[in-house]
Amino acid sequence: MKAAGHDATVCPQGFVSRPMEKNDLPQILEIEREVHFTPWGEQAFLDALTTGDVLPVVLVAEEVVGYGVLKILWREAELLNLSIAKSWQRQGLGRFLVATLLQSALRYGAAQVFLEVRESNTEAQALYRQMGFDIIGSRKAYYACPDGSREDAWLMRWQEKGCGDAA
Ligand SMILES: CC(C)(COP(=O)(O)OP(=O)(O)OC[C@H]1O[C@@H](n2cnc3c(N)ncnc32)[C@H](O)[C@@H]1OP(=O)(O)O)[C@@H](O)C(=O)NCCC(=O)NCCS
């Protein structure tokens, strides 16, 4: 299934989102190195572009300031990357991107979205909770840390309203 994403979207604050393009990669790799301890390399994004993952970027004045990577699986999806450039954080862009990604998930028939997040990343956890994700488990020593140790991850899940209520 080709899940190349969505048409351009404009949110009330005027942020614009459109599908990622290969030409965006230099800006994306810069943000990736700025905000992640273990940044994705170019090949990971090229693979995501060719496998048809949902890859929205958020633009401000035509500059990429954030992006996400959503892998659509059968009836569920996995949020693999969500990044906002440091100077644009805390302005609602993360919320806008997650809302865009959840709409895409539903469009492709995925009623559940899963993700992993560092135990220490309370900012991202707060965003995900705000968007309706719940913690459903943990993964031991999932992430590498700058001091050489390992950190646990929380596994979080978002479900379409009504999905799983009977469980
Ligand atoms: C996590 C991240 C995507 C949030 O994006 P953002 O654009 O800054 O988030 P928003 O401005 O949309 O904030 C939405 C909510 O997230 C939470 N939040 C975001 N940043 C926060 C911070 N620094 N401190 C506390 N809460 C925070 C708040 O609940 C906020 O809602 P509020 O503004 O009403 O309080 C961004 O900080 C980022 O790219 N971090 C580095 C990469 C990363 O950790 N990605 C997630 C990996 S799982």
The ligand as an SDF file (V2000), in Angstrom:
LIG
                    3D

 48 50  0  0  0  0  0  0  0  0999 V2000
    8.4050   16.7340   21.8790 C   0  0  0  0  0  0  0  0  0  0  0  0
    8.2360   17.7990   20.7970 C   0  0  0  0  0  0  0  0  0  0  0  0
    7.9170   17.1330   19.4770 C   0  0  0  0  0  0  0  0  0  0  0  0
    7.0800   18.7360   21.1920 C   0  0  0  0  0  0  0  0  0  0  0  0
    6.8550   19.6470   20.1410 O   0  0  0  0  0  0  0  0  0  0  0  0
    6.4270   21.1500   20.4430 P   0  0  0  0  0  0  0  0  0  0  0  0
    6.0910   21.7850   19.1400 O   0  0  0  0  0  0  0  0  0  0  0  0
    7.4580   21.8170   21.2660 O   0  0  0  0  0  0  0  0  0  0  0  0
    5.1160   20.9140   21.3110 O   0  0  0  0  0  0  0  0  0  0  0  0
    3.8120   21.8550   21.3880 P   0  0  0  0  0  0  0  0  0  0  0  0
    4.2370   23.2900   21.4280 O   0  0  0  0  0  0  0  0  0  0  0  0
    2.8680   21.4520   20.3280 O   0  0  0  0  0  0  0  0  0  0  0  0
    3.2570   21.4860   22.8290 O   0  0  0  0  0  0  0  0  0  0  0  0
    2.1810   20.5930   23.0050 C   0  0  0  0  0  0  0  0  0  0  0  0
    2.1670   20.1030   24.4370 C   0  0  0  0  0  0  0  0  0  0  0  0
    3.3120   19.2870   24.6810 O   0  0  0  0  0  0  0  0  0  0  0  0
    3.7780   19.4960   26.0400 C   0  0  0  0  0  0  0  0  0  0  0  0
    5.1150   20.1070   25.9950 N   0  0  0  0  0  0  0  0  0  0  0  0
    5.8300   20.3960   24.8780 C   0  0  0  0  0  0  0  0  0  0  0  0
    7.0340   20.9080   25.2240 N   0  0  0  0  0  0  0  0  0  0  0  0
    7.0690   20.9360   26.5820 C   0  0  0  0  0  0  0  0  0  0  0  0
    8.0610   21.3520   27.5340 C   0  0  0  0  0  0  0  0  0  0  0  0
    9.2510   21.8360   27.1470 N   0  0  0  0  0  0  0  0  0  0  0  0
    7.7640   21.2300   28.8420 N   0  0  0  0  0  0  0  0  0  0  0  0
    6.5840   20.7190   29.2380 C   0  0  0  0  0  0  0  0  0  0  0  0
    5.5900   20.3220   28.3840 N   0  0  0  0  0  0  0  0  0  0  0  0
    5.8490   20.4240   27.0760 C   0  0  0  0  0  0  0  0  0  0  0  0
    2.7830   20.4280   26.6690 C   0  0  0  0  0  0  0  0  0  0  0  0
    1.7560   19.6310   27.2320 O   0  0  0  0  0  0  0  0  0  0  0  0
    2.2450   21.1950   25.4690 C   0  0  0  0  0  0  0  0  0  0  0  0
    0.9710   21.7290   25.6820 O   0  0  0  0  0  0  0  0  0  0  0  0
    0.7990   23.2250   26.2680 P   0  0  0  0  0  0  0  0  0  0  0  0
    1.6350   24.1010   25.3830 O   0  0  0  0  0  0  0  0  0  0  0  0
   -0.6690   23.4380   26.1470 O   0  0  0  0  0  0  0  0  0  0  0  0
    1.3250   23.1660   27.6690 O   0  0  0  0  0  0  0  0  0  0  0  0
    9.5250   18.6730   20.6650 C   0  0  0  0  0  0  0  0  0  0  0  0
    9.8490   19.1820   21.9470 O   0  0  0  0  0  0  0  0  0  0  0  0
   10.7180   17.9390   20.1020 C   0  0  0  0  0  0  0  0  0  0  0  0
   10.9070   17.8750   18.8870 O   0  0  0  0  0  0  0  0  0  0  0  0
   11.5500   17.3890   21.0120 N   0  0  0  0  0  0  0  0  0  0  0  0
   12.7900   16.6990   20.5980 C   0  0  0  0  0  0  0  0  0  0  0  0
   12.5070   15.4160   19.8560 C   0  0  0  0  0  0  0  0  0  0  0  0
   11.5940   14.5000   20.6340 C   0  0  0  0  0  0  0  0  0  0  0  0
   11.7320   14.3320   21.8260 O   0  0  0  0  0  0  0  0  0  0  0  0
   10.6530   13.8600   19.8870 N   0  0  0  0  0  0  0  0  0  0  0  0
    9.7420   12.9080   20.4650 C   0  0  0  0  0  0  0  0  0  0  0  0
   10.3830   11.5710   20.4980 C   0  0  0  0  0  0  0  0  0  0  0  0
    9.2780   10.3130   21.0850 S   0  0  0  0  0  0  0  0  0  0  0  0
  1  2  1  0
  2  3  1  0
  2  4  1  0
  2 36  1  0
  4  5  1  0
  5  6  1  0
  6  7  2  0
  6  8  1  0
  6  9  1  0
  9 10  1  0
 10 11  2  0
 10 12  1  0
 10 13  1  0
 13 14  1  0
 14 15  1  0
 15 16  1  0
 15 30  1  0
 16 17  1  0
 17 18  1  0
 17 28  1  0
 18 19  1  0
 18 27  1  0
 19 20  2  0
 20 21  1  0
 21 22  1  0
 21 27  2  0
 22 23  1  0
 22 24  2  0
 24 25  1  0
 25 26  2  0
 26 27  1  0
 28 29  1  0
 28 30  1  0
 30 31  1  0
 31 32  1  0
 32 33  2  0
 32 34  1  0
 32 35  1  0
 36 37  1  0
 36 38  1  0
 38 39  2  0
 38 40  1  0
 40 41  1  0
 41 42  1  0
 42 43  1  0
 43 44  2  0
 43 45  1  0
 45 46  1  0
 46 47  1  0
 47 48  1  0
M  END
$$$$
